[in-house]
Amino acid sequence: MDSSTKELITTLEELAMLLESDGDRHWSAWMRRAKSRLENLDYSGAEYLLSAYGGMGSFNDLILGQTQIDGQLAWKAGHIELNGRFDELRYKASGLARRIQKSGR
């Protein structure tokens, strides 16, 4: 397993944990499925991950730290930092997955 794949696996775990900390189940499960494939040397995990990006309602559109109070949108404490870290991990994951795809795995 090369260093890009190892780094992507670690990044996907971080993403899944961050998503779960905000109550997300759908995207955290997606990250864990991609991670599992890569851990099993199934490099289709990179393609699977990248399929989450793009289009309406995609992983790109997700914003963390939102809640509802009396039917109104409200922001959770720390939402700016949470989304900053989320954006870093999301961008890093897509770059690593593209690198793995380009390497022909």
N, C-alpha and C positions, 0 to 999 in steps of 0.2 A: 504494500500500500504506500503510495507516494505522499509527500508532505501536504500537497493541496487537498487530497482526500481526507487525511487526518484532520487538517484544519477545518475543513467543511463539516466533518462529523462533530467536532467540538462546537462549532458555530451553530449548527442545527440544534444541538442539545441546549445551548444557551438561549436560542430563540424559543424553543419549546417551553423552557422554564419561565421565561419572561412572559410569554403569552398566557401560560397557565396562571401566573401570578396576577394577571388582570382578569381572569375568569374565562378566557377563551378556550374552547375545546376543539373547534373545527380546525383552525390553522395549526394549533399545537400538535394535533394528531397527524396532520399533513407533514409537518417537519419531522416528526418521529418516524413516519413511514419512509421518508426519503433517507433519513439517517440509518434506519435498519437495512435498507437496500445497500447502501454504501458500506456499512460494516460487514456485509456478506459479500463484498467485492462485486456487487451488481451495480455497475456504473450507470444503469438506467435511472438510479436515484437522482443523479444530477439533472437529467431531462425531466423527471417527475417534479423535482423542485422548481425548475424553471417554468413548468406549465402553470404554476400558481401565480406567476407574474403576468400582468397585462390583461386588458379587458375590464369591463365594468364589474365591480364587486370583487376584484381580484385582491391578492395579497398586497399589491401596491397601494390600494385604496384604504387599507386598514389603518385606523387611528385608535390608539389605546388610551385608557384613562377616562373614558366616558361612562356616565351613569345617568339614571333617571331619578329625579326627586319630584314627587307630586306631578308626574307626567312631563316634566321639563328636563331638557338636557342640562347636565351639570358635569363639571370636571372634578375628578378625584385629585386629592393632594398629590403633588409630585408629577403631574401628568406631562409637564414640559420635559423634565429629565427622563421620564419613562419613554416618551416618544423619541427623544434624542438617541437614547441607547438602542431603541428598537430600529430606528432608521439606520444606524451604524451596522447593526447585525444583519439587517435585511439586505443592505447594499453589499456587504462583505460576502454573504452567502451567494448572492447571484453572481458576483465576480468569480468566486471560486468554482461554482458550478459551470460557468462558461469556460473557465480555464480547463477543467476536467473534460468537458465536451470537445474542446479544440485539440486536446492531446490524443483524441481518438479512442478513448476508453469507452 
